[in-house]
């Protein structure tokens, strides 16, 4: 069995493609080779299990597994059309989850897609948080304006900060108690 050290996340990164709109995807035939499946028909069995998992989790299979065809060279500058599947990151994750557990590359792929999916979720979470913060701030400013209030940047700046005033009051209280 091959040594796990020979595998790298760059194997999966190199196979990653992008649509004209910038959406990332992998071709199933490329993933088949990375995951060391000899025959397309055997790999399709794994893809079908992954599609079933996708359906069972109430996700749209067509959104994650898009049947396509592409031209490949077959020698002497001749080309032939073959079937392939454009896979989302989630589809790839489901494929490695349903792959042959005896293969070390499957274990590596499971880790790679789980970690990358989590990273993507974290990025999207931060973007959503920033958008929410912006939207709330915008609404607060709109409300201040509608009520004829003063915008925060137009308020007078006090000579002392709230912390300084509270500290001074605390010191006075302590002095009063100690006398």
C-alpha positions as a printed Julia matrix, in Angstrom:
179×3 Matrix{Float64}:
   0.0    0.0     0.0
   1.44   3.44   -0.88
   2.81   5.71    1.82
   0.43   8.5     2.92
   3.33  10.99    2.82
   3.3   10.88   -0.98
  -0.13  12.53   -1.0
  -0.58  16.24   -0.83
  -3.43  18.7    -0.68
  -1.94  20.15   -3.85
  -3.13  17.02   -5.69
  -6.7   18.16   -5.03
  -5.88  21.84   -5.54
  -4.29  21.18   -8.96
  -7.4   19.31  -10.09
  -9.7   22.14   -9.03
 -11.25  24.13  -11.88
 -13.26  27.36  -12.0
 -16.22  28.31  -14.16
 -16.27  31.66  -15.98
 -18.24  32.97  -12.99
 -15.47  31.88  -10.6
 -17.3   28.9    -9.1
 -14.91  26.12   -8.14
 -15.45  22.53   -9.24
 -13.65  19.28   -9.95
 -14.12  16.92  -12.87
 -15.05  13.42  -11.72
 -12.54  11.81  -14.1
  -9.72  13.86  -12.56
 -10.86  12.94   -9.06
 -11.06   9.27  -10.12
  -7.36   9.34  -10.99
  -6.36  11.13   -7.78
  -8.35   8.62   -5.72
  -6.6    5.78   -7.57
  -9.63   4.17   -9.18
  -8.53   2.19  -12.22
 -11.85   2.03  -14.03
 -14.49   4.71  -14.61
 -17.34   2.23  -14.09
 -16.06   1.36  -10.6
 -15.71   5.01   -9.71
 -19.26   5.67  -10.95
 -20.53   3.27   -8.28
 -18.97   5.53   -5.64
 -20.44   8.62   -7.35
 -23.9    7.02   -7.27
 -23.56   6.35   -3.52
 -22.51   9.97   -3.04
 -25.54  11.17   -5.03
 -27.77   9.03   -2.83
 -26.23  10.62    0.27
 -26.83  14.03   -1.27
 -30.5   13.21   -1.92
 -30.97  11.74    1.55
 -29.64  14.94    3.12
 -32.27  16.93    1.17
 -29.75  18.63   -1.13
 -30.29  19.19   -4.85
 -28.18  16.56   -6.61
 -28.09  18.63   -9.81
 -26.52  21.52   -7.92
 -23.57  19.38   -6.84
 -23.25  16.77   -9.62
 -23.59  18.24  -13.13
 -23.38  15.79  -16.03
 -21.21  17.17  -18.82
 -19.31  15.9   -21.82
 -15.89  16.98  -22.96
 -13.54  16.33  -25.82
 -10.38  14.32  -25.21
  -7.51  13.49  -27.5
  -7.29   9.84  -28.5
  -4.12  10.09  -30.57
  -3.12  11.27  -34.03
  -4.82  14.61  -33.29
  -8.17  12.81  -33.2
 -10.67  13.69  -30.49
 -13.6   11.92  -28.93
 -16.4   13.1   -26.68
 -16.61  11.47  -23.23
 -19.02  11.82  -20.34
 -17.83  13.49  -17.17
 -19.34  15.13  -14.11
 -18.65  18.57  -12.7
 -18.49  18.19   -8.92
 -18.93  20.79   -6.21
 -16.71  20.69   -3.11
 -19.64  19.08   -1.28
 -19.94  16.38   -3.98
 -16.22  15.62   -3.66
 -16.63  15.38    0.1
 -19.49  12.89   -0.33
 -17.45  10.88   -2.83
 -14.47  10.48   -0.49
 -16.87   9.61    2.34
 -18.26   6.79    0.18
 -14.92   5.73   -1.3
 -12.91   2.58   -0.65
 -11.77   2.91    3.0
  -8.79   0.63    2.36
  -7.14   3.35    0.27
  -4.95   5.82    2.14
  -5.73   8.52   -0.42
  -9.4    8.22    0.54
  -8.52   8.98    4.17
  -6.41  11.91    3.0
  -9.22  13.15    0.76
 -11.72  12.91    3.61
  -9.51  15.13    5.73
  -8.77  17.55    2.89
 -12.4   18.14    1.92
 -13.61  18.29    5.54
 -10.98  20.91    6.44
 -11.5   22.96    3.28
 -15.28  22.88    3.73
 -14.89  24.11    7.31
 -12.53  26.89    6.18
 -15.07  27.98    3.58
 -17.86  27.98    6.19
 -15.72  30.16    8.48
 -15.01  32.64    5.68
 -18.69  32.81    4.76
 -19.6   33.22    8.44
 -17.25  36.21    8.78
 -18.61  37.75    5.59
 -22.17  37.32    6.88
 -21.19  38.88   10.23
 -19.62  41.88    8.5
 -22.68  42.34    6.3
 -25.01  42.13    9.31
 -22.89  44.68   11.2
 -22.98  47.0     8.19
 -26.76  46.58    7.72
 -27.49  47.27   11.4
 -25.23  50.34   11.39
 -26.96  51.62    8.27
 -30.39  51.16    9.85
 -29.31  52.93   13.07
 -27.99  55.9    11.09
 -31.2   56.0     9.02
 -33.29  56.02   12.21
 -31.18  58.8    13.78
 -31.66  60.85   10.61
 -35.44  60.21   10.51
 -35.79  61.28   14.14
 -33.71  64.41   13.56
 -30.97  63.26   15.94
 -27.27  63.95   15.9
 -24.95  61.55   14.17
 -22.27  60.07   16.46
 -19.41  61.78   14.63
 -21.11  65.17   15.18
 -21.36  64.78   18.98
 -19.07  66.83   21.21
 -16.09  64.96   22.55
 -15.93  65.16   26.35
 -12.76  66.33   28.05
 -12.59  63.12   30.06
 -13.55  59.62   29.05
 -16.23  57.66   30.89
 -13.53  55.42   32.37
 -11.65  58.41   33.74
 -14.8   59.84   35.35
 -15.73  56.44   36.84
 -12.19  56.0    38.17
 -12.28  59.43   39.8
 -15.67  58.7    41.41
 -14.39  55.34   42.66
 -11.36  57.03   44.22
 -13.62  59.58   45.96
 -15.82  56.79   47.31
 -12.82  54.9    48.63
 -11.39  58.03   50.28
 -14.76  58.8    51.89
 -14.99  55.28   53.3
 -11.48  55.29   54.71
 -11.92  58.58   56.64
